[in-house]
């Protein structure tokens, strides 16, 4: 086997390299997960915030949080995390 051929020191170096790569892979996986955007319907935003449709649409039109709309006049999907972040800012202000 390669381990017997190269010796114990090589095996330990290889193991350390694998541990470092694994740590980097975990960091990258966490970074990718944290950048995921949770796009939801207006109904789900209403349930999460307690706001009505008109209030959500007014805030959306003011650019207070992120949303996507595929076609003009079509349904919107909202970034729920961004909406909740905005709601917590409003609550802090009073």
N, CA, C and O atoms as a GROMACS GRO file, in nm:
protein
  376
    1UNK      N    1   0.083  -0.120   0.000
    1UNK     CA    2   0.000   0.000   0.000
    1UNK      C    3   0.087   0.125   0.000
    1UNK      O    4   0.205   0.121   0.034
    2UNK      N    5   0.025   0.237  -0.038
    2UNK     CA    6   0.097   0.363  -0.048
    2UNK      C    7   0.145   0.410   0.089
    2UNK      O    8   0.254   0.468   0.101
    3UNK      N    9   0.066   0.386   0.193
    3UNK     CA   10   0.102   0.430   0.328
    3UNK      C   11   0.230   0.360   0.372
    3UNK      O   12   0.319   0.423   0.430
    4UNK      N   13   0.239   0.230   0.346
    4UNK     CA   14   0.359   0.155   0.384
    4UNK      C   15   0.478   0.200   0.301
    4UNK      O   16   0.590   0.203   0.351
    5UNK      N   17   0.455   0.235   0.176
    5UNK     CA   18   0.561   0.276   0.086
    5UNK      C   19   0.619   0.412   0.124
    5UNK      O   20   0.740   0.431   0.122
    6UNK      N   21   0.532   0.507   0.160
    6UNK     CA   22   0.578   0.643   0.190
    6UNK      C   23   0.608   0.667   0.337
    6UNK      O   24   0.678   0.762   0.370
    7UNK      N   25   0.558   0.586   0.425
    7UNK     CA   26   0.590   0.597   0.567
    7UNK      C   27   0.484   0.670   0.648
    7UNK      O   28   0.389   0.726   0.594
    8UNK      N   29   0.503   0.666   0.776
    8UNK     CA   30   0.407   0.720   0.872
    8UNK      C   31   0.400   0.873   0.868
    8UNK      O   32   0.293   0.931   0.885
    9UNK      N   33   0.514   0.938   0.845
    9UNK     CA   34   0.516   1.085   0.841
    9UNK      C   35   0.428   1.136   0.726
    9UNK      O   36   0.354   1.233   0.743
   10UNK      N   37   0.438   1.072   0.612
   10UNK     CA   38   0.355   1.108   0.497
   10UNK      C   39   0.208   1.089   0.529
   10UNK      O   40   0.124   1.172   0.492
   11UNK      N   41   0.176   0.980   0.597
   11UNK     CA   42   0.038   0.951   0.636
   11UNK      C   43  -0.016   1.062   0.725
   11UNK      O   44  -0.130   1.106   0.706
   12UNK      N   45   0.063   1.108   0.822
   12UNK     CA   46   0.019   1.215   0.912
   12UNK      C   47   0.000   1.347   0.838
   12UNK      O   48  -0.094   1.421   0.866
   13UNK      N   49   0.091   1.378   0.743
   13UNK     CA   50   0.077   1.499   0.664
   13UNK      C   51  -0.049   1.494   0.577
   13UNK      O   52  -0.123   1.591   0.565
   14UNK      N   53  -0.071   1.378   0.518
   14UNK     CA   54  -0.191   1.359   0.437
   14UNK      C   55  -0.316   1.378   0.521
   14UNK      O   56  -0.411   1.443   0.477
   15UNK      N   57  -0.317   1.322   0.639
   15UNK     CA   58  -0.432   1.335   0.729
   15UNK      C   59  -0.456   1.482   0.763
   15UNK      O   60  -0.571   1.527   0.759
   16UNK      N   61  -0.350   1.556   0.797
   16UNK     CA   62  -0.364   1.699   0.829
   16UNK      C   63  -0.419   1.777   0.709
   16UNK      O   64  -0.503   1.866   0.726
   17UNK      N   65  -0.371   1.744   0.589
   17UNK     CA   66  -0.421   1.811   0.469
   17UNK      C   67  -0.570   1.782   0.450
   17UNK      O   68  -0.647   1.871   0.414
   18UNK      N   69  -0.609   1.658   0.473
   18UNK     CA   70  -0.751   1.621   0.459
   18UNK      C   71  -0.838   1.694   0.562
   18UNK      O   72  -0.949   1.736   0.529
   19UNK      N   73  -0.789   1.709   0.683
   19UNK     CA   74  -0.862   1.781   0.787
   19UNK      C   75  -0.880   1.928   0.745
   19UNK      O   76  -0.989   1.984   0.759
   20UNK      N   77  -0.772   1.990   0.694
   20UNK     CA   78  -0.780   2.129   0.650
   20UNK      C   79  -0.880   2.145   0.536
   20UNK      O   80  -0.959   2.240   0.534
   21UNK      N   81  -0.875   2.052   0.440
   21UNK     CA   82  -0.970   2.058   0.329
   21UNK      C   83  -1.114   2.042   0.377
   21UNK      O   84  -1.204   2.108   0.327
   22UNK      N   85  -1.134   1.955   0.472
   22UNK     CA   86  -1.268   1.933   0.526
   22UNK      C   87  -1.320   2.060   0.596
   22UNK      O   88  -1.436   2.096   0.580
   23UNK      N   89  -1.234   2.125   0.672
   23UNK     CA   90  -1.272   2.249   0.740
   23UNK      C   91  -1.309   2.356   0.637
   23UNK      O   92  -1.409   2.426   0.653
   24UNK      N   93  -1.228   2.368   0.531
   24UNK     CA   94  -1.259   2.465   0.426
   24UNK      C   95  -1.391   2.432   0.356
   24UNK      O   96  -1.469   2.522   0.324
   25UNK      N   97  -1.416   2.302   0.333
   25UNK     CA   98  -1.541   2.261   0.269
   25UNK      C   99  -1.660   2.295   0.357
   25UNK      O  100  -1.764   2.338   0.306
   26UNK      N  101  -1.648   2.276   0.487
   26UNK     CA  102  -1.757   2.311   0.579
   26UNK      C  103  -1.783   2.461   0.580
   26UNK      O  104  -1.898   2.505   0.582
   27UNK      N  105  -1.675   2.540   0.579
   27UNK     CA  106  -1.692   2.686   0.574
   27UNK      C  107  -1.762   2.728   0.447
   27UNK      O  108  -1.851   2.814   0.450
   28UNK      N  109  -1.724   2.669   0.335
   28UNK     CA  110  -1.787   2.702   0.207
   28UNK      C  111  -1.934   2.660   0.206
   28UNK      O  112  -2.019   2.734   0.155
   29UNK      N  113  -1.964   2.543   0.260
   29UNK     CA  114  -2.103   2.497   0.266
   29UNK      C  115  -2.186   2.591   0.352
   29UNK      O  116  -2.299   2.625   0.314
   30UNK      N  117  -2.134   2.634   0.465
   30UNK     CA  118  -2.206   2.729   0.551
   30UNK      C  119  -2.226   2.863   0.482
   30UNK      O  120  -2.331   2.926   0.497
   31UNK      N  121  -2.125   2.907   0.407
   31UNK     CA  122  -2.136   3.034   0.334
   31UNK      C  123  -2.248   3.024   0.230
   31UNK      O  124  -2.328   3.117   0.215
   32UNK      N  125  -2.253   2.912   0.160
   32UNK     CA  126  -2.357   2.894   0.058
   32UNK      C  127  -2.496   2.887   0.121
   32UNK      O  128  -2.591   2.943   0.067
   33UNK      N  129  -2.507   2.819   0.232
   33UNK     CA  130  -2.636   2.809   0.301
   33UNK      C  131  -2.682   2.946   0.348
   33UNK      O  132  -2.799   2.980   0.336
   34UNK      N  133  -2.589   3.025   0.402
   34UNK     CA  134  -2.626   3.156   0.455
   34UNK      C  135  -2.670   3.252   0.346
   34UNK      O  136  -2.740   3.349   0.374
   35UNK      N  137  -2.630   3.227   0.221
   35UNK     CA  138  -2.668   3.315   0.112
   35UNK      C  139  -2.798   3.272   0.044
   35UNK      O  140  -2.843   3.337  -0.050
   36UNK      N  141  -2.858   3.166   0.092
   36UNK     CA  142  -2.984   3.123   0.033
   36UNK      C  143  -3.092   3.225   0.064
   36UNK      O  144  -3.097   3.281   0.174
   37UNK      N  145  -3.176   3.248  -0.032
   37UNK     CA  146  -3.284   3.344  -0.016
   37UNK      C  147  -3.415   3.267  -0.009
   37UNK      O  148  -3.443   3.180  -0.092
   38UNK      N  149  -3.494   3.300   0.091
   38UNK     CA  150  -3.621   3.232   0.114
   38UNK      C  151  -3.733   3.317   0.053
   38UNK      O  152  -3.789   3.404   0.119
   39UNK      N  153  -3.766   3.290  -0.075
   39UNK     CA  154  -3.869   3.366  -0.145
   39UNK      C  155  -4.005   3.303  -0.119
   39UNK      O  156  -4.024   3.183  -0.139
   40UNK      N  157  -4.101   3.385  -0.075
   40UNK     CA  158  -4.233   3.334  -0.038
   40UNK      C  159  -4.342   3.424  -0.097
   40UNK      O  160  -4.316   3.535  -0.144
   41UNK      N  161  -4.463   3.372  -0.094
   41UNK     CA  162  -4.579   3.447  -0.145
   41UNK      C  163  -4.621   3.556  -0.046
   41UNK      O  164  -4.576   3.558   0.069
   42UNK      N  165  -4.707   3.645  -0.092
   42UNK     CA  166  -4.756   3.752  -0.006
   42UNK      C  167  -4.835   3.695   0.112
   42UNK      O  168  -4.834   3.751   0.221
   43UNK      N  169  -4.904   3.585   0.088
   43UNK     CA  170  -4.981   3.520   0.195
   43UNK      C  171  -4.888   3.477   0.309
   43UNK      O  172  -4.920   3.497   0.426
   44UNK      N  173  -4.773   3.419   0.274
   44UNK     CA  174  -4.678   3.377   0.378
   44UNK      C  175  -4.618   3.497   0.451
   44UNK      O  176  -4.591   3.490   0.571
   45UNK      N  177  -4.597   3.608   0.379
   45UNK     CA  178  -4.549   3.730   0.444
   45UNK      C  179  -4.655   3.783   0.540
   45UNK      O  180  -4.623   3.827   0.650
   46UNK      N  181  -4.781   3.778   0.498
   46UNK     CA  182  -4.890   3.823   0.584
   46UNK      C  183  -4.896   3.739   0.711
   46UNK      O  184  -4.913   3.793   0.821
   47UNK      N  185  -4.881   3.607   0.697
   47UNK     CA  186  -4.883   3.519   0.815
   47UNK      C  187  -4.765   3.545   0.908
   47UNK      O  188  -4.780   3.543   1.030
   48UNK      N  189  -4.648   3.569   0.850
   48UNK     CA  190  -4.527   3.587   0.931
   48UNK      C  191  -4.522   3.722   1.002
   48UNK      O  192  -4.468   3.733   1.112
   49UNK      N  193  -4.578   3.826   0.939
   49UNK     CA  194  -4.566   3.961   0.994
   49UNK      C  195  -4.692   4.011   1.064
   49UNK      O  196  -4.684   4.096   1.153
   50UNK      N  197  -4.807   3.958   1.025
   50UNK     CA  198  -4.933   4.009   1.077
   50UNK      C  199  -4.981   4.132   1.001
   50UNK      O  200  -5.082   4.192   1.038
   51UNK      N  201  -4.909   4.170   0.896
   51UNK     CA  202  -4.948   4.285   0.815
   51UNK      C  203  -5.052   4.245   0.712
   51UNK      O  204  -5.064   4.128   0.676
   52UNK      N  205  -5.126   4.344   0.664
   52UNK     CA  206  -5.222   4.322   0.557
   52UNK      C  207  -5.155   4.338   0.421
   52UNK      O  208  -5.042   4.386   0.410
   53UNK      N  209  -5.227   4.296   0.319
   53UNK     CA  210  -5.176   4.301   0.181
   53UNK      C  211  -5.135   4.443   0.140
   53UNK      O  212  -5.029   4.463   0.082
   54UNK      N  213  -5.220   4.541   0.170
   54UNK     CA  214  -5.194   4.680   0.131
   54UNK      C  215  -5.065   4.733   0.194
   54UNK      O  216  -4.985   4.799   0.128
   55UNK      N  217  -5.045   4.704   0.322
   55UNK     CA  218  -4.925   4.752   0.391
   55UNK      C  219  -4.799   4.690   0.331
   55UNK      O  220  -4.698   4.758   0.312
   56UNK      N  221  -4.806   4.560   0.301
   56UNK     CA  222  -4.691   4.492   0.240
   56UNK      C  223  -4.662   4.552   0.103
   56UNK      O  224  -4.546   4.578   0.070
   57UNK      N  225  -4.766   4.574   0.024
   57UNK     CA  226  -4.746   4.631  -0.109
   57UNK      C  227  -4.692   4.774  -0.102
   57UNK      O  228  -4.610   4.813  -0.185
   58UNK      N  229  -4.738   4.852  -0.004
   58UNK     CA  230  -4.686   4.989   0.013
   58UNK      C  231  -4.537   4.986   0.046
   58UNK      O  232  -4.459   5.059  -0.014
   59UNK      N  233  -4.498   4.902   0.141
   59UNK     CA  234  -4.357   4.891   0.177
   59UNK      C  235  -4.274   4.840   0.059
   59UNK      O  236  -4.163   4.887   0.035
   60UNK      N  237  -4.330   4.744  -0.014
   60UNK     CA  238  -4.261   4.690  -0.132
   60UNK      C  239  -4.236   4.802  -0.233
   60UNK      O  240  -4.126   4.816  -0.286
   61UNK      N  241  -4.340   4.882  -0.260
   61UNK     CA  242  -4.328   4.989  -0.358
   61UNK      C  243  -4.231   5.098  -0.314
   61UNK      O  244  -4.176   5.170  -0.397
   62UNK      N  245  -4.210   5.110  -0.183
   62UNK     CA  246  -4.113   5.206  -0.129
   62UNK      C  247  -3.972   5.149  -0.129
   62UNK      O  248  -3.876   5.219  -0.095
   63UNK      N  249  -3.958   5.022  -0.168
   63UNK     CA  250  -3.825   4.959  -0.176
   63UNK      C  251  -3.769   4.918  -0.041
   63UNK      O  252  -3.647   4.912  -0.023
   64UNK      N  253  -3.856   4.890   0.055
   64UNK     CA  254  -3.811   4.858   0.190
   64UNK      C  255  -3.754   4.716   0.203
   64UNK      O  256  -3.677   4.690   0.295
   65UNK      N  257  -3.789   4.625   0.112
   65UNK     CA  258  -3.736   4.489   0.115
   65UNK      C  259  -3.734   4.431  -0.027
   65UNK      O  260  -3.797   4.484  -0.118
   66UNK      N  261  -3.662   4.322  -0.042
   66UNK     CA  262  -3.643   4.259  -0.172
   66UNK      C  263  -3.764   4.175  -0.214
   66UNK      O  264  -3.831   4.113  -0.132
   67UNK      N  265  -3.788   4.176  -0.344
   67UNK     CA  266  -3.894   4.091  -0.400
   67UNK      C  267  -3.862   4.062  -0.545
   67UNK      O  268  -3.776   4.127  -0.605
   68UNK      N  269  -3.931   3.965  -0.602
   68UNK     CA  270  -3.917   3.932  -0.743
   68UNK      C  271  -4.054   3.932  -0.808
   68UNK      O  272  -4.153   3.888  -0.749
   69UNK      N  273  -4.057   3.981  -0.930
   69UNK     CA  274  -4.181   3.979  -1.007
   69UNK      C  275  -4.143   3.938  -1.149
   69UNK      O  276  -4.068   4.009  -1.216
   70UNK      N  277  -4.194   3.824  -1.194
   70UNK     CA  278  -4.154   3.772  -1.325
   70UNK      C  279  -4.204   3.857  -1.441
   70UNK      O  280  -4.129   3.884  -1.535
   71UNK      N  281  -4.329   3.898  -1.436
   71UNK     CA  282  -4.385   3.982  -1.542
   71UNK      C  283  -4.458   4.099  -1.478
   71UNK      O  284  -4.509   4.089  -1.367
   72UNK      N  285  -4.462   4.210  -1.550
   72UNK     CA  286  -4.531   4.327  -1.497
   72UNK      C  287  -4.677   4.293  -1.470
   72UNK      O  288  -4.747   4.240  -1.557
   73UNK      N  289  -4.721   4.322  -1.350
   73UNK     CA  290  -4.858   4.291  -1.310
   73UNK      C  291  -4.875   4.149  -1.259
   73UNK      O  292  -4.984   4.110  -1.217
   74UNK      N  293  -4.766   4.070  -1.262
   74UNK     CA  294  -4.773   3.932  -1.214
   74UNK      C  295  -4.754   3.924  -1.064
   74UNK      O  296  -4.731   4.025  -0.998
   75UNK      N  297  -4.764   3.804  -1.012
   75UNK     CA  298  -4.747   3.783  -0.868
   75UNK      C  299  -4.603   3.810  -0.825
   75UNK      O  300  -4.509   3.787  -0.901
   76UNK      N  301  -4.588   3.858  -0.703
   76UNK     CA  302  -4.457   3.885  -0.647
   76UNK      C  303  -4.420   3.777  -0.546
   76UNK      O  304  -4.505   3.723  -0.476
   77UNK      N  305  -4.291   3.749  -0.540
   77UNK     CA  306  -4.237   3.665  -0.433
   77UNK      C  307  -4.147   3.755  -0.350
   77UNK      O  308  -4.074   3.839  -0.403
   78UNK      N  309  -4.153   3.736  -0.219
   78UNK     CA  310  -4.083   3.825  -0.127
   78UNK      C  311  -3.971   3.749  -0.055
   78UNK      O  312  -3.985   3.631  -0.023
   79UNK      N  313  -3.861   3.820  -0.029
   79UNK     CA  314  -3.751   3.765   0.050
   79UNK      C  315  -3.795   3.776   0.197
   79UNK      O  316  -3.788   3.883   0.257
   80UNK      N  317  -3.839   3.664   0.252
   80UNK     CA  318  -3.897   3.666   0.387
   80UNK      C  319  -3.798   3.715   0.491
   80UNK      O  320  -3.836   3.790   0.581
   81UNK      N  321  -3.672   3.675   0.480
   81UNK     CA  322  -3.572   3.720   0.577
   81UNK      C  323  -3.555   3.872   0.573
   81UNK      O  324  -3.541   3.936   0.677
   82UNK      N  325  -3.557   3.928   0.452
   82UNK     CA  326  -3.544   4.072   0.436
   82UNK      C  327  -3.667   4.144   0.492
   82UNK      O  328  -3.653   4.248   0.557
   83UNK      N  329  -3.786   4.090   0.469
   83UNK     CA  330  -3.909   4.148   0.523
   83UNK      C  331  -3.905   4.147   0.676
   83UNK      O  332  -3.937   4.247   0.740
   84UNK      N  333  -3.865   4.034   0.734
   84UNK     CA  334  -3.860   4.023   0.881
   84UNK      C  335  -3.753   4.115   0.940
   84UNK      O  336  -3.771   4.170   1.048
   85UNK      N  337  -3.643   4.133   0.868
   85UNK     CA  338  -3.537   4.225   0.912
   85UNK      C  339  -3.593   4.368   0.914
   85UNK      O  340  -3.570   4.444   1.008
   86UNK      N  341  -3.666   4.403   0.808
   86UNK     CA  342  -3.727   4.536   0.800
   86UNK      C  343  -3.830   4.554   0.912
   86UNK      O  344  -3.835   4.660   0.975
   87UNK      N  345  -3.911   4.453   0.937
   87UNK     CA  346  -4.012   4.461   1.043
   87UNK      C  347  -3.945   4.483   1.179
   87UNK      O  348  -3.994   4.562   1.260
   88UNK      N  349  -3.834   4.415   1.205
   88UNK     CA  350  -3.768   4.432   1.334
   88UNK      C  351  -3.709   4.573   1.348
   88UNK      O  352  -3.703   4.627   1.458
   89UNK      N  353  -3.666   4.631   1.236
   89UNK     CA  354  -3.617   4.770   1.241
   89UNK      C  355  -3.728   4.867   1.276
   89UNK      O  356  -3.708   4.961   1.352
   90UNK      N  357  -3.846   4.844   1.219
   90UNK     CA  358  -3.962   4.929   1.250
   90UNK      C  359  -3.996   4.917   1.397
   90UNK      O  360  -4.023   5.018   1.463
   91UNK      N  361  -3.996   4.795   1.449
   91UNK     CA  362  -4.032   4.771   1.588
   91UNK      C  363  -3.933   4.840   1.683
   91UNK      O  364  -3.973   4.890   1.789
   92UNK      N  365  -3.805   4.844   1.647
   92UNK     CA  366  -3.703   4.907   1.732
   92UNK      C  367  -3.722   5.058   1.737
   92UNK      O  368  -3.699   5.121   1.841
   93UNK      N  369  -3.763   5.117   1.624
   93UNK     CA  370  -3.780   5.262   1.617
   93UNK      C  371  -3.900   5.311   1.697
   93UNK      O  372  -3.906   5.426   1.739
   94UNK      N  373  -3.994   5.223   1.716
   94UNK     CA  374  -4.108   5.266   1.797
   94UNK      C  375  -4.231   5.246   1.726
   94UNK      O  376  -4.338   5.276   1.779
   0.00000   0.00000   0.00000
